[in-house]
Every structure is written in C-alpha cells, then in structure tokens.
C-alpha cells in the first residue's frame, strides 16, 4: 500500500517529531493487532510521538500516545499511519 505524500508509517517517523494518527492497517498480518492498538489509544486524530528507539536495530520504539507511553515493535508501529502535526 502506497501512502499519500502527507502520510507515513509511525515506524518511519523522525524521533521527537509531533505526529497525529491518521489510521491503522493490517500490514503485519496479525489479526488482533489493530484491535490491540485501538485499545492502547491509537485512534484517528490522537497526537503521537516517537520518543526513543532501542539499540541496535532501532527496536523497540518508545511511543507517546496521548498521555501514555508504550514500547512498540517496528512491525507494530508500521501498522499506524501518521501525518505531521502542526504545533502552535
């Protein structure tokens, strides 16, 4: 699936860049993953930010969604479509 120029996968987002959730997809082929991500708060319109990446390999990703912080595997973060969020 090719994303519009304004969207990217959370796994590809720059560390520290303010983003907003656009949607979820089943890129990982894990049937329960979308439900789990929604339960964690990955809902359309929610602010999200990658705080840190583990070493080596950049996994897991420490991700802040709303007021909560979670560790996501790269394959899980790749299921979250995001866009840059303007901070005023």
PyMOL Python script that loads the backbone (N, CA, C, O; Angstrom):
from pymol import cmd

cmd.read_pdbstr("""\
ATOM      1  N   UNK A   1       0.842  -1.182   0.000  1.00  0.00           N
ATOM      2  CA  UNK A   1       0.000   0.000   0.000  1.00  0.00           C
ATOM      3  C   UNK A   1       0.882   1.238   0.000  1.00  0.00           C
ATOM      4  O   UNK A   1       1.710   1.428   0.891  1.00  0.00           O
ATOM      5  N   UNK A   2       0.691   2.081  -1.017  1.00  0.00           N
ATOM      6  CA  UNK A   2       1.429   3.331  -1.099  1.00  0.00           C
ATOM      7  C   UNK A   2       0.658   4.413  -0.364  1.00  0.00           C
ATOM      8  O   UNK A   2      -0.546   4.571  -0.565  1.00  0.00           O
ATOM      9  N   UNK A   3       1.343   5.148   0.476  1.00  0.00           N
ATOM     10  CA  UNK A   3       0.692   6.195   1.247  1.00  0.00           C
ATOM     11  C   UNK A   3       0.773   7.525   0.512  1.00  0.00           C
ATOM     12  O   UNK A   3       1.728   7.760  -0.229  1.00  0.00           O
ATOM     13  N   UNK A   4      -0.224   8.411   0.706  1.00  0.00           N
ATOM     14  CA  UNK A   4      -0.121   9.764   0.146  1.00  0.00           C
ATOM     15  C   UNK A   4       1.129  10.462   0.680  1.00  0.00           C
ATOM     16  O   UNK A   4       1.666  10.084   1.721  1.00  0.00           O
ATOM     17  N   UNK A   5       1.585  11.492  -0.052  1.00  0.00           N
ATOM     18  CA  UNK A   5       2.814  12.192   0.342  1.00  0.00           C
ATOM     19  C   UNK A   5       2.752  12.769   1.745  1.00  0.00           C
ATOM     20  O   UNK A   5       3.790  12.952   2.381  1.00  0.00           O
ATOM     21  N   UNK A   6       1.553  13.061   2.240  1.00  0.00           N
ATOM     22  CA  UNK A   6       1.423  13.686   3.549  1.00  0.00           C
ATOM     23  C   UNK A   6       1.419  12.665   4.683  1.00  0.00           C
ATOM     24  O   UNK A   6       1.474  13.043   5.853  1.00  0.00           O
ATOM     25  N   UNK A   7       1.353  11.371   4.349  1.00  0.00           N
ATOM     26  CA  UNK A   7       1.300  10.325   5.372  1.00  0.00           C
ATOM     27  C   UNK A   7       2.577   9.511   5.392  1.00  0.00           C
ATOM     28  O   UNK A   7       3.302   9.440   4.400  1.00  0.00           O
ATOM     29  N   UNK A   8       2.842   8.899   6.534  1.00  0.00           N
ATOM     30  CA  UNK A   8       3.948   7.955   6.659  1.00  0.00           C
ATOM     31  C   UNK A   8       3.577   6.932   7.722  1.00  0.00           C
ATOM     32  O   UNK A   8       2.556   7.067   8.397  1.00  0.00           O
ATOM     33  N   UNK A   9       4.379   5.946   7.859  1.00  0.00           N
ATOM     34  CA  UNK A   9       4.186   4.943   8.915  1.00  0.00           C
ATOM     35  C   UNK A   9       4.878   5.437  10.186  1.00  0.00           C
ATOM     36  O   UNK A   9       5.927   6.079  10.122  1.00  0.00           O
ATOM     37  N   UNK A  10       4.284   5.136  11.328  1.00  0.00           N
ATOM     38  CA  UNK A  10       4.876   5.565  12.598  1.00  0.00           C
ATOM     39  C   UNK A  10       6.292   5.013  12.729  1.00  0.00           C
ATOM     40  O   UNK A  10       7.153   5.666  13.318  1.00  0.00           O
ATOM     41  N   UNK A  11       6.542   3.837  12.198  1.00  0.00           N
ATOM     42  CA  UNK A  11       7.883   3.243  12.271  1.00  0.00           C
ATOM     43  C   UNK A  11       8.927   4.074  11.523  1.00  0.00           C
ATOM     44  O   UNK A  11      10.122   3.963  11.797  1.00  0.00           O
ATOM     45  N   UNK A  12       8.473   4.912  10.570  1.00  0.00           N
ATOM     46  CA  UNK A  12       9.387   5.748   9.787  1.00  0.00           C
ATOM     47  C   UNK A  12       9.441   7.193  10.283  1.00  0.00           C
ATOM     48  O   UNK A  12      10.197   8.001   9.742  1.00  0.00           O
ATOM     49  N   UNK A  13       8.656   7.523  11.296  1.00  0.00           N
ATOM     50  CA  UNK A  13       8.607   8.904  11.788  1.00  0.00           C
ATOM     51  C   UNK A  13       9.922   9.267  12.479  1.00  0.00           C
ATOM     52  O   UNK A  13      10.568   8.436  13.117  1.00  0.00           O
ATOM     53  N   UNK A  14      10.284  10.523  12.329  1.00  0.00           N
ATOM     54  CA  UNK A  14      11.501  11.023  12.966  1.00  0.00           C
ATOM     55  C   UNK A  14      11.307  11.063  14.484  1.00  0.00           C
ATOM     56  O   UNK A  14      10.240  11.447  14.964  1.00  0.00           O
ATOM     57  N   UNK A  15      12.311  10.675  15.222  1.00  0.00           N
ATOM     58  CA  UNK A  15      12.255  10.714  16.676  1.00  0.00           C
ATOM     59  C   UNK A  15      12.034  12.149  17.150  1.00  0.00           C
ATOM     60  O   UNK A  15      12.757  13.064  16.755  1.00  0.00           O
ATOM     61  N   UNK A  16      11.030  12.329  17.997  1.00  0.00           N
ATOM     62  CA  UNK A  16      10.719  13.637  18.571  1.00  0.00           C
ATOM     63  C   UNK A  16       9.764  14.482  17.739  1.00  0.00           C
ATOM     64  O   UNK A  16       9.317  15.527  18.210  1.00  0.00           O
ATOM     65  N   UNK A  17       9.438  14.070  16.530  1.00  0.00           N
ATOM     66  CA  UNK A  17       8.551  14.858  15.667  1.00  0.00           C
ATOM     67  C   UNK A  17       7.094  14.663  16.092  1.00  0.00           C
ATOM     68  O   UNK A  17       6.638  13.527  16.228  1.00  0.00           O
ATOM     69  N   UNK A  18       6.353  15.770  16.307  1.00  0.00           N
ATOM     70  CA  UNK A  18       4.933  15.641  16.664  1.00  0.00           C
ATOM     71  C   UNK A  18       4.124  15.150  15.461  1.00  0.00           C
ATOM     72  O   UNK A  18       4.199  15.730  14.378  1.00  0.00           O
ATOM     73  N   UNK A  19       3.358  14.088  15.657  1.00  0.00           N
ATOM     74  CA  UNK A  19       2.566  13.478  14.594  1.00  0.00           C
ATOM     75  C   UNK A  19       1.133  13.310  15.090  1.00  0.00           C
ATOM     76  O   UNK A  19       0.848  13.485  16.275  1.00  0.00           O
ATOM     77  N   UNK A  20       0.248  12.972  14.173  1.00  0.00           N
ATOM     78  CA  UNK A  20      -1.132  12.664  14.518  1.00  0.00           C
ATOM     79  C   UNK A  20      -1.501  11.361  13.812  1.00  0.00           C
ATOM     80  O   UNK A  20      -1.082  11.122  12.679  1.00  0.00           O
ATOM     81  N   UNK A  21      -2.288  10.522  14.486  1.00  0.00           N
ATOM     82  CA  UNK A  21      -2.708   9.244  13.903  1.00  0.00           C
ATOM     83  C   UNK A  21      -3.741   9.502  12.813  1.00  0.00           C
ATOM     84  O   UNK A  21      -4.732  10.197  13.036  1.00  0.00           O
ATOM     85  N   UNK A  22      -3.502   8.940  11.639  1.00  0.00           N
ATOM     86  CA  UNK A  22      -4.428   9.028  10.514  1.00  0.00           C
ATOM     87  C   UNK A  22      -5.290   7.766  10.439  1.00  0.00           C
ATOM     88  O   UNK A  22      -6.469   7.830  10.091  1.00  0.00           O
ATOM     89  N   UNK A  23      -4.695   6.626  10.767  1.00  0.00           N
ATOM     90  CA  UNK A  23      -5.446   5.377  10.717  1.00  0.00           C
ATOM     91  C   UNK A  23      -4.537   4.183  10.973  1.00  0.00           C
ATOM     92  O   UNK A  23      -3.338   4.337  11.201  1.00  0.00           O
ATOM     93  N   UNK A  24      -5.123   2.996  10.932  1.00  0.00           N
ATOM     94  CA  UNK A  24      -4.397   1.745  11.146  1.00  0.00           C
ATOM     95  C   UNK A  24      -4.617   0.851   9.941  1.00  0.00           C
ATOM     96  O   UNK A  24      -5.642   0.953   9.266  1.00  0.00           O
ATOM     97  N   UNK A  25      -3.662  -0.022   9.667  1.00  0.00           N
ATOM     98  CA  UNK A  25      -3.896  -1.049   8.665  1.00  0.00           C
ATOM     99  C   UNK A  25      -3.247  -2.343   9.126  1.00  0.00           C
ATOM    100  O   UNK A  25      -2.545  -2.373  10.137  1.00  0.00           O
ATOM    101  N   UNK A  26      -3.487  -3.407   8.377  1.00  0.00           N
ATOM    102  CA  UNK A  26      -3.046  -4.741   8.786  1.00  0.00           C
ATOM    103  C   UNK A  26      -1.777  -5.145   8.059  1.00  0.00           C
ATOM    104  O   UNK A  26      -1.676  -6.258   7.544  1.00  0.00           O
ATOM    105  N   UNK A  27      -0.831  -4.258   8.018  1.00  0.00           N
ATOM    106  CA  UNK A  27       0.426  -4.517   7.328  1.00  0.00           C
ATOM    107  C   UNK A  27       1.179  -5.708   7.914  1.00  0.00           C
ATOM    108  O   UNK A  27       1.881  -6.413   7.189  1.00  0.00           O
ATOM    109  N   UNK A  28       1.041  -5.934   9.204  1.00  0.00           N
ATOM    110  CA  UNK A  28       1.778  -7.009   9.858  1.00  0.00           C
ATOM    111  C   UNK A  28       1.128  -8.375   9.657  1.00  0.00           C
ATOM    112  O   UNK A  28       1.762  -9.400   9.908  1.00  0.00           O
ATOM    113  N   UNK A  29      -0.119  -8.404   9.213  1.00  0.00           N
ATOM    114  CA  UNK A  29      -0.816  -9.680   9.036  1.00  0.00           C
ATOM    115  C   UNK A  29      -1.177 -10.328  10.360  1.00  0.00           C
ATOM    116  O   UNK A  29      -1.366 -11.542  10.426  1.00  0.00           O
ATOM    117  N   UNK A  30      -1.273  -9.533  11.410  1.00  0.00           N
ATOM    118  CA  UNK A  30      -1.641 -10.034  12.731  1.00  0.00           C
ATOM    119  C   UNK A  30      -3.081  -9.586  13.013  1.00  0.00           C
ATOM    120  O   UNK A  30      -3.318  -8.403  13.257  1.00  0.00           O
ATOM    121  N   UNK A  31      -4.039 -10.512  12.981  1.00  0.00           N
ATOM    122  CA  UNK A  31      -5.454 -10.141  13.042  1.00  0.00           C
ATOM    123  C   UNK A  31      -5.862  -9.340  14.276  1.00  0.00           C
ATOM    124  O   UNK A  31      -6.757  -8.501  14.176  1.00  0.00           O
ATOM    125  N   UNK A  32      -5.253  -9.561  15.412  1.00  0.00           N
ATOM    126  CA  UNK A  32      -5.661  -8.862  16.637  1.00  0.00           C
ATOM    127  C   UNK A  32      -4.904  -7.558  16.871  1.00  0.00           C
ATOM    128  O   UNK A  32      -5.212  -6.823  17.810  1.00  0.00           O
ATOM    129  N   UNK A  33      -3.924  -7.267  16.030  1.00  0.00           N
ATOM    130  CA  UNK A  33      -3.075  -6.106  16.287  1.00  0.00           C
ATOM    131  C   UNK A  33      -3.834  -4.782  16.197  1.00  0.00           C
ATOM    132  O   UNK A  33      -3.636  -3.910  17.043  1.00  0.00           O
ATOM    133  N   UNK A  34      -4.693  -4.612  15.197  1.00  0.00           N
ATOM    134  CA  UNK A  34      -5.452  -3.355  15.088  1.00  0.00           C
ATOM    135  C   UNK A  34      -6.324  -3.141  16.325  1.00  0.00           C
ATOM    136  O   UNK A  34      -6.397  -2.033  16.856  1.00  0.00           O
ATOM    137  N   UNK A  35      -6.980  -4.199  16.777  1.00  0.00           N
ATOM    138  CA  UNK A  35      -7.819  -4.082  17.981  1.00  0.00           C
ATOM    139  C   UNK A  35      -6.960  -3.683  19.183  1.00  0.00           C
ATOM    140  O   UNK A  35      -7.349  -2.815  19.965  1.00  0.00           O
ATOM    141  N   UNK A  36      -5.792  -4.318  19.331  1.00  0.00           N
ATOM    142  CA  UNK A  36      -4.900  -4.016  20.457  1.00  0.00           C
ATOM    143  C   UNK A  36      -4.411  -2.566  20.397  1.00  0.00           C
ATOM    144  O   UNK A  36      -4.377  -1.873  21.414  1.00  0.00           O
ATOM    145  N   UNK A  37      -4.035  -2.118  19.200  1.00  0.00           N
ATOM    146  CA  UNK A  37      -3.563  -0.735  19.063  1.00  0.00           C
ATOM    147  C   UNK A  37      -4.680   0.254  19.396  1.00  0.00           C
ATOM    148  O   UNK A  37      -4.430   1.274  20.037  1.00  0.00           O
ATOM    149  N   UNK A  38      -5.919  -0.042  18.964  1.00  0.00           N
ATOM    150  CA  UNK A  38      -7.048   0.850  19.306  1.00  0.00           C
ATOM    151  C   UNK A  38      -7.258   0.884  20.822  1.00  0.00           C
ATOM    152  O   UNK A  38      -7.515   1.944  21.391  1.00  0.00           O
ATOM    153  N   UNK A  39      -7.147  -0.278  21.474  1.00  0.00           N
ATOM    154  CA  UNK A  39      -7.313  -0.327  22.925  1.00  0.00           C
ATOM    155  C   UNK A  39      -6.239   0.495  23.639  1.00  0.00           C
ATOM    156  O   UNK A  39      -6.486   1.049  24.710  1.00  0.00           O
ATOM    157  N   UNK A  40      -5.043   0.572  23.040  1.00  0.00           N
ATOM    158  CA  UNK A  40      -3.962   1.369  23.633  1.00  0.00           C
ATOM    159  C   UNK A  40      -4.148   2.866  23.386  1.00  0.00           C
ATOM    160  O   UNK A  40      -3.467   3.687  24.000  1.00  0.00           O
ATOM    161  N   UNK A  41      -5.071   3.220  22.485  1.00  0.00           N
ATOM    162  CA  UNK A  41      -5.346   4.631  22.225  1.00  0.00           C
ATOM    163  C   UNK A  41      -4.939   5.127  20.857  1.00  0.00           C
ATOM    164  O   UNK A  41      -5.031   6.325  20.587  1.00  0.00           O
ATOM    165  N   UNK A  42      -4.492   4.239  19.984  1.00  0.00           N
ATOM    166  CA  UNK A  42      -4.094   4.647  18.633  1.00  0.00           C
ATOM    167  C   UNK A  42      -5.349   4.832  17.783  1.00  0.00           C
ATOM    168  O   UNK A  42      -5.686   3.993  16.949  1.00  0.00           O
ATOM    169  N   UNK A  43      -6.027   5.950  18.017  1.00  0.00           N
ATOM    170  CA  UNK A  43      -7.266   6.288  17.334  1.00  0.00           C
ATOM    171  C   UNK A  43      -7.005   7.484  16.420  1.00  0.00           C
ATOM    172  O   UNK A  43      -6.128   8.307  16.685  1.00  0.00           O
ATOM    173  N   UNK A  44      -7.776   7.560  15.350  1.00  0.00           N
ATOM    174  CA  UNK A  44      -7.640   8.657  14.393  1.00  0.00           C
ATOM    175  C   UNK A  44      -7.742  10.004  15.104  1.00  0.00           C
ATOM    176  O   UNK A  44      -8.664  10.235  15.886  1.00  0.00           O
ATOM    177  N   UNK A  45      -6.791  10.884  14.826  1.00  0.00           N
ATOM    178  CA  UNK A  45      -6.783  12.225  15.392  1.00  0.00           C
ATOM    179  C   UNK A  45      -5.966  12.366  16.672  1.00  0.00           C
ATOM    180  O   UNK A  45      -5.748  13.484  17.137  1.00  0.00           O
ATOM    181  N   UNK A  46      -5.505  11.242  17.258  1.00  0.00           N
ATOM    182  CA  UNK A  46      -4.720  11.321  18.503  1.00  0.00           C
ATOM    183  C   UNK A  46      -3.290  11.781  18.215  1.00  0.00           C
ATOM    184  O   UNK A  46      -2.672  11.314  17.258  1.00  0.00           O
ATOM    185  N   UNK A  47      -2.766  12.683  19.025  1.00  0.00           N
ATOM    186  CA  UNK A  47      -1.361  13.068  18.875  1.00  0.00           C
ATOM    187  C   UNK A  47      -0.449  11.912  19.283  1.00  0.00           C
ATOM    188  O   UNK A  47      -0.743  11.190  20.236  1.00  0.00           O
ATOM    189  N   UNK A  48       0.650  11.740  18.563  1.00  0.00           N
ATOM    190  CA  UNK A  48       1.577  10.642  18.818  1.00  0.00           C
ATOM    191  C   UNK A  48       2.990  11.121  18.506  1.00  0.00           C
ATOM    192  O   UNK A  48       3.190  11.986  17.653  1.00  0.00           O
ATOM    193  N   UNK A  49       3.970  10.548  19.209  1.00  0.00           N
ATOM    194  CA  UNK A  49       5.361  10.942  19.001  1.00  0.00           C
ATOM    195  C   UNK A  49       6.273   9.764  19.343  1.00  0.00           C
ATOM    196  O   UNK A  49       6.081   9.107  20.367  1.00  0.00           O
ATOM    197  N   UNK A  50       7.262   9.495  18.493  1.00  0.00           N
ATOM    198  CA  UNK A  50       8.285   8.506  18.815  1.00  0.00           C
ATOM    199  C   UNK A  50       9.291   9.194  19.726  1.00  0.00           C
ATOM    200  O   UNK A  50       9.926  10.169  19.325  1.00  0.00           O
ATOM    201  N   UNK A  51       9.443   8.694  20.949  1.00  0.00           N
ATOM    202  CA  UNK A  51      10.332   9.317  21.925  1.00  0.00           C
ATOM    203  C   UNK A  51      11.768   8.815  21.789  1.00  0.00           C
ATOM    204  O   UNK A  51      12.718   9.596  21.850  1.00  0.00           O
ATOM    205  N   UNK A  52      11.913   7.503  21.605  1.00  0.00           N
ATOM    206  CA  UNK A  52      13.250   6.893  21.528  1.00  0.00           C
ATOM    207  C   UNK A  52      13.183   5.620  20.703  1.00  0.00           C
ATOM    208  O   UNK A  52      12.116   5.042  20.493  1.00  0.00           O
ATOM    209  N   UNK A  53      14.347   5.202  20.244  1.00  0.00           N
ATOM    210  CA  UNK A  53      14.478   3.926  19.541  1.00  0.00           C
ATOM    211  C   UNK A  53      15.553   3.118  20.246  1.00  0.00           C
ATOM    212  O   UNK A  53      16.608   3.640  20.605  1.00  0.00           O
ATOM    213  N   UNK A  54      15.267   1.831  20.440  1.00  0.00           N
ATOM    214  CA  UNK A  54      16.226   0.955  21.087  1.00  0.00           C
ATOM    215  C   UNK A  54      17.415   0.699  20.181  1.00  0.00           C
ATOM    216  O   UNK A  54      17.371   0.965  18.980  1.00  0.00           O
ATOM    217  N   UNK A  55      18.459   0.186  20.765  1.00  0.00           N
ATOM    218  CA  UNK A  55      19.672  -0.132  20.017  1.00  0.00           C
ATOM    219  C   UNK A  55      20.073  -1.564  20.324  1.00  0.00           C
ATOM    220  O   UNK A  55      19.912  -1.981  21.471  1.00  0.00           O
ATOM    221  N   UNK A  56      20.574  -2.331  19.401  1.00  0.00           N
ATOM    222  CA  UNK A  56      20.774  -1.979  17.999  1.00  0.00           C
ATOM    223  C   UNK A  56      19.490  -2.242  17.208  1.00  0.00           C
ATOM    224  O   UNK A  56      18.583  -2.909  17.705  1.00  0.00           O
ATOM    225  N   UNK A  57      19.412  -1.738  16.019  1.00  0.00           N
ATOM    226  CA  UNK A  57      18.309  -2.003  15.112  1.00  0.00           C
ATOM    227  C   UNK A  57      17.110  -1.102  15.249  1.00  0.00           C
ATOM    228  O   UNK A  57      16.169  -1.221  14.465  1.00  0.00           O
ATOM    229  N   UNK A  58      17.106  -0.199  16.219  1.00  0.00           N
ATOM    230  CA  UNK A  58      16.010   0.740  16.352  1.00  0.00           C
ATOM    231  C   UNK A  58      14.748   0.166  16.957  1.00  0.00           C
ATOM    232  O   UNK A  58      13.682   0.769  16.827  1.00  0.00           O
ATOM    233  N   UNK A  59      14.831  -0.986  17.618  1.00  0.00           N
ATOM    234  CA  UNK A  59      13.669  -1.588  18.273  1.00  0.00           C
ATOM    235  C   UNK A  59      13.960  -1.814  19.737  1.00  0.00           C
ATOM    236  O   UNK A  59      15.110  -2.050  20.108  1.00  0.00           O
ATOM    237  N   UNK A  60      12.948  -1.749  20.573  1.00  0.00           N
ATOM    238  CA  UNK A  60      11.600  -1.276  20.293  1.00  0.00           C
ATOM    239  C   UNK A  60      11.585   0.243  20.176  1.00  0.00           C
ATOM    240  O   UNK A  60      12.587   0.909  20.437  1.00  0.00           O
ATOM    241  N   UNK A  61      10.434   0.779  19.779  1.00  0.00           N
ATOM    242  CA  UNK A  61      10.227   2.225  19.730  1.00  0.00           C
ATOM    243  C   UNK A  61       9.447   2.623  20.971  1.00  0.00           C
ATOM    244  O   UNK A  61       8.412   2.026  21.267  1.00  0.00           O
ATOM    245  N   UNK A  62       9.927   3.621  21.703  1.00  0.00           N
ATOM    246  CA  UNK A  62       9.157   4.203  22.810  1.00  0.00           C
ATOM    247  C   UNK A  62       8.259   5.264  22.189  1.00  0.00           C
ATOM    248  O   UNK A  62       8.740   6.234  21.603  1.00  0.00           O
ATOM    249  N   UNK A  63       6.951   5.071  22.322  1.00  0.00           N
ATOM    250  CA  UNK A  63       5.971   5.916  21.640  1.00  0.00           C
ATOM    251  C   UNK A  63       5.019   6.528  22.665  1.00  0.00           C
ATOM    252  O   UNK A  63       4.475   5.828  23.519  1.00  0.00           O
ATOM    253  N   UNK A  64       4.827   7.835  22.568  1.00  0.00           N
ATOM    254  CA  UNK A  64       3.845   8.506  23.420  1.00  0.00           C
ATOM    255  C   UNK A  64       2.584   8.726  22.600  1.00  0.00           C
ATOM    256  O   UNK A  64       2.624   9.317  21.521  1.00  0.00           O
ATOM    257  N   UNK A  65       1.451   8.237  23.134  1.00  0.00           N
ATOM    258  CA  UNK A  65       0.144   8.460  22.505  1.00  0.00           C
ATOM    259  C   UNK A  65      -0.729   9.078  23.591  1.00  0.00           C
ATOM    260  O   UNK A  65      -0.967   8.462  24.630  1.00  0.00           O
ATOM    261  N   UNK A  66      -1.198  10.280  23.352  1.00  0.00           N
ATOM    262  CA  UNK A  66      -1.940  10.993  24.395  1.00  0.00           C
ATOM    263  C   UNK A  66      -1.020  11.206  25.582  1.00  0.00           C
ATOM    264  O   UNK A  66       0.060  11.776  25.426  1.00  0.00           O
ATOM    265  N   UNK A  67      -1.426  10.756  26.779  1.00  0.00           N
ATOM    266  CA  UNK A  67      -0.623  10.921  27.984  1.00  0.00           C
ATOM    267  C   UNK A  67       0.104   9.637  28.382  1.00  0.00           C
ATOM    268  O   UNK A  67       0.711   9.581  29.452  1.00  0.00           O
ATOM    269  N   UNK A  68       0.051   8.601  27.533  1.00  0.00           N
ATOM    270  CA  UNK A  68       0.639   7.297  27.856  1.00  0.00           C
ATOM    271  C   UNK A  68       1.838   7.010  26.964  1.00  0.00           C
ATOM    272  O   UNK A  68       1.918   7.496  25.836  1.00  0.00           O
ATOM    273  N   UNK A  69       2.772   6.212  27.485  1.00  0.00           N
ATOM    274  CA  UNK A  69       3.955   5.820  26.731  1.00  0.00           C
ATOM    275  C   UNK A  69       3.992   4.300  26.629  1.00  0.00           C
ATOM    276  O   UNK A  69       3.804   3.601  27.625  1.00  0.00           O
ATOM    277  N   UNK A  70       4.238   3.787  25.413  1.00  0.00           N
ATOM    278  CA  UNK A  70       4.286   2.357  25.165  1.00  0.00           C
ATOM    279  C   UNK A  70       5.543   2.015  24.383  1.00  0.00           C
ATOM    280  O   UNK A  70       6.119   2.871  23.710  1.00  0.00           O
ATOM    281  N   UNK A  71       5.965   0.757  24.475  1.00  0.00           N
ATOM    282  CA  UNK A  71       7.038   0.235  23.632  1.00  0.00           C
ATOM    283  C   UNK A  71       6.384  -0.585  22.530  1.00  0.00           C
ATOM    284  O   UNK A  71       5.612  -1.502  22.809  1.00  0.00           O
ATOM    285  N   UNK A  72       6.689  -0.259  21.286  1.00  0.00           N
ATOM    286  CA  UNK A  72       6.153  -0.988  20.140  1.00  0.00           C
ATOM    287  C   UNK A  72       7.287  -1.578  19.334  1.00  0.00           C
ATOM    288  O   UNK A  72       8.340  -0.963  19.169  1.00  0.00           O
ATOM    289  N   UNK A  73       7.055  -2.795  18.828  1.00  0.00           N
ATOM    290  CA  UNK A  73       7.983  -3.358  17.860  1.00  0.00           C
ATOM    291  C   UNK A  73       7.828  -2.580  16.554  1.00  0.00           C
ATOM    292  O   UNK A  73       6.790  -1.969  16.303  1.00  0.00           O
ATOM    293  N   UNK A  74       8.869  -2.612  15.733  1.00  0.00           N
ATOM    294  CA  UNK A  74       8.815  -1.892  14.456  1.00  0.00           C
ATOM    295  C   UNK A  74       7.630  -2.365  13.608  1.00  0.00           C
ATOM    296  O   UNK A  74       6.965  -1.547  12.972  1.00  0.00           O
ATOM    297  N   UNK A  75       7.362  -3.669  13.590  1.00  0.00           N
ATOM    298  CA  UNK A  75       6.264  -4.207  12.773  1.00  0.00           C
ATOM    299  C   UNK A  75       4.914  -3.692  13.273  1.00  0.00           C
ATOM    300  O   UNK A  75       3.992  -3.506  12.479  1.00  0.00           O
ATOM    301  N   UNK A  76       4.791  -3.459  14.581  1.00  0.00           N
ATOM    302  CA  UNK A  76       3.546  -2.908  15.131  1.00  0.00           C
ATOM    303  C   UNK A  76       3.417  -1.431  14.751  1.00  0.00           C
ATOM    304  O   UNK A  76       2.345  -0.983  14.346  1.00  0.00           O
ATOM    305  N   UNK A  77       4.505  -0.681  14.883  1.00  0.00           N
ATOM    306  CA  UNK A  77       4.476   0.745  14.543  1.00  0.00           C
ATOM    307  C   UNK A  77       4.226   0.956  13.052  1.00  0.00           C
ATOM    308  O   UNK A  77       3.695   1.993  12.656  1.00  0.00           O
ATOM    309  N   UNK A  78       4.600  -0.007  12.233  1.00  0.00           N
ATOM    310  CA  UNK A  78       4.378   0.110  10.787  1.00  0.00           C
ATOM    311  C   UNK A  78       2.898   0.017  10.432  1.00  0.00           C
ATOM    312  O   UNK A  78       2.521   0.372   9.315  1.00  0.00           O
ATOM    313  N   UNK A  79       2.066  -0.439  11.329  1.00  0.00           N
ATOM    314  CA  UNK A  79       0.614  -0.541  11.089  1.00  0.00           C
ATOM    315  C   UNK A  79      -0.103   0.772  11.387  1.00  0.00           C
ATOM    316  O   UNK A  79      -1.292   0.904  11.097  1.00  0.00           O
ATOM    317  N   UNK A  80       0.601   1.739  11.959  1.00  0.00           N
ATOM    318  CA  UNK A  80      -0.012   3.022  12.323  1.00  0.00           C
ATOM    319  C   UNK A  80       0.377   4.057  11.268  1.00  0.00           C
ATOM    320  O   UNK A  80       1.556   4.370  11.099  1.00  0.00           O
ATOM    321  N   UNK A  81      -0.632   4.590  10.556  1.00  0.00           N
ATOM    322  CA  UNK A  81      -0.391   5.657   9.573  1.00  0.00           C
ATOM    323  C   UNK A  81      -0.491   6.996  10.291  1.00  0.00           C
ATOM    324  O   UNK A  81      -1.439   7.242  11.036  1.00  0.00           O
ATOM    325  N   UNK A  82       0.496   7.858  10.060  1.00  0.00           N
ATOM    326  CA  UNK A  82       0.545   9.152  10.748  1.00  0.00           C
ATOM    327  C   UNK A  82       0.836  10.267   9.747  1.00  0.00           C
ATOM    328  O   UNK A  82       1.254  10.019   8.616  1.00  0.00           O
ATOM    329  N   UNK A  83       0.605  11.490  10.190  1.00  0.00           N
ATOM    330  CA  UNK A  83       0.967  12.682   9.419  1.00  0.00           C
ATOM    331  C   UNK A  83       1.572  13.674  10.407  1.00  0.00           C
ATOM    332  O   UNK A  83       1.334  13.599  11.612  1.00  0.00           O
ATOM    333  N   UNK A  84       2.350  14.593   9.875  1.00  0.00           N
ATOM    334  CA  UNK A  84       2.958  15.620  10.729  1.00  0.00           C
ATOM    335  C   UNK A  84       1.862  16.454  11.375  1.00  0.00           C
ATOM    336  O   UNK A  84       0.846  16.764  10.752  1.00  0.00           O
ATOM    337  N   UNK A  85       2.085  16.813  12.638  1.00  0.00           N
ATOM    338  CA  UNK A  85       1.136  17.643  13.382  1.00  0.00           C
ATOM    339  C   UNK A  85       1.751  19.018  13.570  1.00  0.00           C
ATOM    340  O   UNK A  85       2.883  19.140  14.038  1.00  0.00           O
ATOM    341  N   UNK A  86       1.013  20.040  13.209  1.00  0.00           N
ATOM    342  CA  UNK A  86       1.494  21.399  13.403  1.00  0.00           C
ATOM    343  C   UNK A  86       1.349  21.766  14.869  1.00  0.00           C
ATOM    344  O   UNK A  86       0.279  21.613  15.459  1.00  0.00           O
ATOM    345  N   UNK A  87       2.438  22.253  15.449  1.00  0.00           N
ATOM    346  CA  UNK A  87       2.419  22.677  16.847  1.00  0.00           C
ATOM    347  C   UNK A  87       2.396  24.196  16.858  1.00  0.00           C
ATOM    348  O   UNK A  87       3.260  24.847  16.271  1.00  0.00           O
ATOM    349  N   UNK A  88       1.396  24.752  17.537  1.00  0.00           N
ATOM    350  CA  UNK A  88       1.293  26.215  17.580  1.00  0.00           C
ATOM    351  C   UNK A  88       1.655  26.747  18.941  1.00  0.00           C
ATOM    352  O   UNK A  88       1.624  27.958  19.159  1.00  0.00           O
TER     353      UNK A  88
END
""", "prot")
cmd.dss("prot")
cmd.show_as("cartoon", "prot")
cmd.util.cbc("prot")
cmd.orient("prot")
